[in-house]
Amino acid sequence: MEIACVGGAHVDRHGMLRGPLVLGTSNPGTVHSDLGGVARNVAQNLARLGCRVVLCSRVGNDEAGRQVLGQPLDTSLITISDASPTASYTAILESSGELVIGLADMDVYDEVTPAILAPALPRLREAELWFVDANLPGETIAWLLREAPWMVAVDAISVAKSRRLTPLLAGIRYLFCNTAQAGSMADDRFGSAVDAARALMAMGAASGIVTAGASGIAVYESGEVAPMPALKAVPRDVTGAGDALVAGTLYGLSNGHNLRTAARLGLAAAAIAVESEKSAAPSLTVEALHARA
């Protein structure tokens, strides 16, 4: 099965604090850069798991864009903007690996309109599963849901961008979000992933996974909700954990597993990811995934 990943592909910058955060002043730490973006990370993780993937995104006409285009993935559906720079995401992390704040500079994705994507449709339709992230404008996500010949999985990305998905829930086959993003879509606040999953189903969501960090996840489908604990891990950088969970789950679905079984593989991928300083863990392999699961 080939999987098309449509959405963010850009540069990640990770700043790791050497001590407790002190607001309003300079903080000692280290900084490293890596390729990132949710769609890109999911595609990279899937490729490491042996899946055929095609990445569809938009970058600027700059060095960062050339880095995105030059990675060992099928990037033939990435378009180039002459108006906006390649997007970037800067994460400031505590020494424990937990996120303090993230800064997203992603105006280029506002240019990914249906008109920009239309030439890519024939190639996209060769893939049996589409993954879309909410970096894209709401109208573009709605258009992709209408044009998709197969299943579509969508990641809510952030609290702000998740609101784009509220009117689209009924058209999404698999929805990935965390409890805060679910709360944004439902205009509510949830104390657990299970509560959030039940609310999303009541709003028309067919199936998906709600994450709650170290507290685990809730998998929902066919009116039933199943909580699942997170796997033990020693966090180094949590930035790519959600993307790895998506990739591990999609890998499981592409191999014929039901959502709950696939989610176990997603949890294993997330555990591997948080122990890596890379946005997509180089140590993620099929063998490592099944051993961790």
C-alpha positions in Angstrom: 0.0 0.0 0.0 1.2 3.5 -0.9 0.5 6.3 1.5 0.3 10.0 0.5 1.3 12.5 3.2 0.0 16.0 2.5 0.9 19.0 4.7 3.9 20.4 6.6 7.5 19.8 5.4 9.9 22.3 6.8 12.8 22.9 9.2 12.7 22.2 12.9 14.9 24.0 15.4 15.2 22.5 18.9 16.5 24.5 21.8 17.3 22.5 24.9 17.6 24.4 28.2 20.5 23.4 30.5 18.6 24.5 33.6 15.2 25.7 34.8 13.6 28.3 32.5 13.9 31.9 33.6 11.5 34.2 31.8 12.6 37.7 30.6 16.3 36.9 30.2 18.8 34.8 28.3 18.8 31.1 29.2 21.9 28.8 28.6 21.2 25.9 26.3 22.0 24.1 23.0 20.3 24.4 19.6 20.1 21.9 16.7 18.2 21.9 13.5 16.6 19.1 11.6 14.0 18.6 8.8 10.5 18.5 10.3 6.8 19.2 9.6 4.1 16.8 10.6 3.4 15.4 7.1 7.2 15.1 6.5 7.8 13.4 9.8 5.0 10.9 9.2 6.3 10.2 5.7 9.9 9.7 6.9 8.7 7.4 9.7 6.6 5.4 7.3 9.5 5.1 4.9 11.7 3.7 7.7 9.0 1.1 8.3 9.2 0.0 4.7 6.1 1.8 3.4 5.9 3.4 0.0 5.1 7.1 0.5 4.8 10.3 -1.5 5.1 13.7 0.2 3.0 16.7 -1.0 3.7 20.1 0.4 5.0 23.6 -0.4 8.3 25.3 0.3 10.0 28.5 -0.4 12.7 29.2 -3.0 15.5 29.1 -0.5 18.1 26.8 1.1 15.7 25.3 3.6 13.3 24.5 0.7 16.1 22.8 -1.2 16.9 20.7 1.9 13.3 19.5 2.1 13.3 18.7 -1.6 16.6 16.8 -1.4 15.6 14.3 1.3 15.4 10.6 0.3 11.6 10.6 -0.2 9.3 11.0 -3.2 9.1 14.8 -3.1 7.7 15.2 -6.7 4.5 16.7 -5.4 6.1 19.6 -3.4 5.6 23.0 -5.1 7.8 26.0 -4.7 6.7 29.5 -3.6 8.4 32.7 -4.7 6.4 34.7 -2.3 7.0 33.0 1.1 10.0 31.4 2.8 10.1 27.7 3.8 8.2 27.2 7.0 10.0 26.6 10.3 9.1 25.4 13.8 11.2 26.4 16.8 10.8 24.3 20.0 12.2 25.3 23.4 12.5 22.3 25.6 13.2 21.7 29.2 16.2 19.4 30.0 13.7 16.6 30.6 12.6 16.9 26.9 9.2 18.4 27.7 8.1 21.3 25.5 8.1 24.8 27.0 7.0 26.7 24.0 6.8 26.3 20.2 7.0 29.0 17.6 5.5 28.2 14.2 6.4 30.4 11.1 4.2 28.7 8.5 2.6 31.4 6.2 3.7 29.4 3.1 1.0 26.8 3.9 -1.7 29.3 3.4 -0.7 29.2 -0.3 -1.7 25.5 -0.5 -5.1 26.1 -2.1 -7.1 23.6 -4.1 -5.9 25.3 -7.3 -2.3 24.6 -6.2 -3.0 21.0 -5.4 -5.2 20.2 -8.3 -2.3 19.1 -10.6 -1.2 16.6 -8.0 -4.5 14.8 -7.8 -3.8 12.1 -10.4 -0.6 11.1 -8.5 -2.3 11.4 -5.1 -5.0 9.1 -6.2 -2.5 6.3 -6.9 -2.1 6.1 -3.1 -4.6 3.9 -1.2 -4.4 6.0 2.0 -4.1 9.7 2.5 -2.7 11.5 5.5 -3.4 15.2 5.8 -2.3 17.6 8.5 -4.1 20.8 9.6 -1.2 23.0 8.6 -3.3 23.3 5.4 -6.2 25.8 5.1 -9.6 24.5 6.1 -11.0 24.9 2.6 -8.1 22.8 1.3 -8.7 20.0 3.8 -12.4 20.0 2.9 -11.5 19.8 -0.8 -9.1 16.9 -0.2 -11.8 15.0 1.8 -14.2 15.4 -1.2 -11.6 14.4 -3.8 -10.1 11.4 -1.9 -11.0 8.0 -3.5 -10.0 6.2 -0.3 -9.6 6.6 3.4 -8.2 9.9 4.8 -6.5 10.3 8.2 -6.1 13.8 9.6 -3.9 15.2 12.4 -5.3 18.3 14.2 -1.7 19.6 14.7 -2.4 22.4 17.3 -5.2 23.9 19.4 -5.5 26.9 17.0 -5.5 24.8 13.8 -7.7 22.1 15.1 -10.7 24.4 14.9 -10.5 24.1 11.1 -11.6 20.5 11.5 -14.8 21.0 13.5 -17.1 21.2 10.5 -15.3 18.4 8.7 -15.4 15.7 11.3 -17.9 13.5 9.5 -15.7 13.2 6.5 -12.6 12.1 8.3 -12.0 8.4 8.6 -9.3 8.5 11.2 -8.7 11.6 13.4 -5.6 12.1 15.5 -5.6 14.8 18.2 -4.7 15.4 21.8 -7.1 16.4 24.6 -6.5 20.1 24.2 -7.1 20.0 20.5 -10.3 18.0 21.1 -11.4 20.6 23.6 -10.8 23.3 21.0 -12.9 21.5 18.4 -15.7 20.8 21.0 -15.5 24.1 22.7 -15.0 22.3 26.0 -12.3 21.1 28.4 -11.7 17.4 29.0 -10.1 15.7 31.9 -9.2 12.6 30.0 -8.6 11.2 26.6 -11.7 8.9 27.0 -13.9 11.9 27.7 -12.6 13.7 24.7 -13.1 10.7 22.5 -16.7 10.3 23.5 -17.3 14.0 22.8 -15.7 13.7 19.3 -17.9 10.7 18.5 -21.0 12.7 19.6 -19.9 15.4 17.1 -19.7 13.0 14.2 -16.1 11.7 14.2 -16.1 8.1 13.0 -12.9 6.9 14.6 -9.5 8.0 15.8 -7.1 8.4 18.6 -6.9 11.0 21.3 -3.6 11.4 23.1 -2.9 12.6 26.6 0.9 12.4 26.8 2.3 10.1 29.5 -1.3 9.3 30.5 -1.8 7.3 27.3 -4.4 7.4 24.6 -8.0 6.6 23.9 -8.9 4.7 20.7 -12.5 5.1 19.5 -14.4 3.4 16.7 -17.9 2.1 16.1 -19.2 3.8 19.2 -16.7 2.2 21.5 -13.8 3.8 23.4 -10.7 1.9 24.6 -8.1 3.5 26.8 -4.5 2.4 26.3 -1.5 3.2 28.5 1.6 4.9 27.1 4.7 2.7 26.9 7.6 3.4 29.3 10.3 5.6 27.8 13.1 7.9 28.9 12.2 11.2 27.2 14.9 13.1 25.3 12.7 15.2 23.0 8.9 14.9 22.8 8.6 17.0 19.6 8.2 14.0 17.2 6.2 11.7 19.4 2.8 12.5 18.0 4.0 12.2 14.5 5.5 8.8 15.3 2.3 7.6 16.9 0.5 8.5 13.7 3.0 6.8 11.5 3.0 3.6 13.6 -0.7 3.5 13.5 -0.9 4.1 9.8 1.7 1.4 9.3 -0.5 -1.0 11.2 -3.6 -0.1 9.3 -1.8 -0.5 6.0 -0.9 -4.0 7.0 -4.5 -5.0 7.7 -4.7 -4.5 11.4 -7.8 -3.0 13.1 -7.4 0.4 14.7 -6.8 -0.8 18.2 -4.1 -3.2 17.2 -2.5 -0.6 14.9 -2.6 1.9 17.9 -0.4 -0.4 19.9 2.2 -0.1 17.1 1.7 3.7 17.2 2.4 3.7 20.9 5.6 1.8 20.3 6.7 4.2 17.6 6.0 7.1 20.0 8.1 5.6 22.7 11.0 5.2 20.3 10.6 8.7 19.1 10.7 10.5 22.5 14.0 8.8 23.2 15.6 10.4 20.1 16.7 14.0 19.5 15.6 13.8 15.9 12.1 14.8 14.7 11.9 11.3 13.1 13.9 8.7 15.0 16.6 7.0 12.9 16.3 4.0 15.2 12.7 3.3 14.1 12.6 0.1 12.1 10.0 -2.7 11.7 12.0 -4.9 14.1 12.4 -2.2 16.7 8.7 -1.3 16.4 7.5 -4.9 17.0 10.0 -5.5 19.8 8.9 -2.3 21.6 5.2 -3.1 21.1 
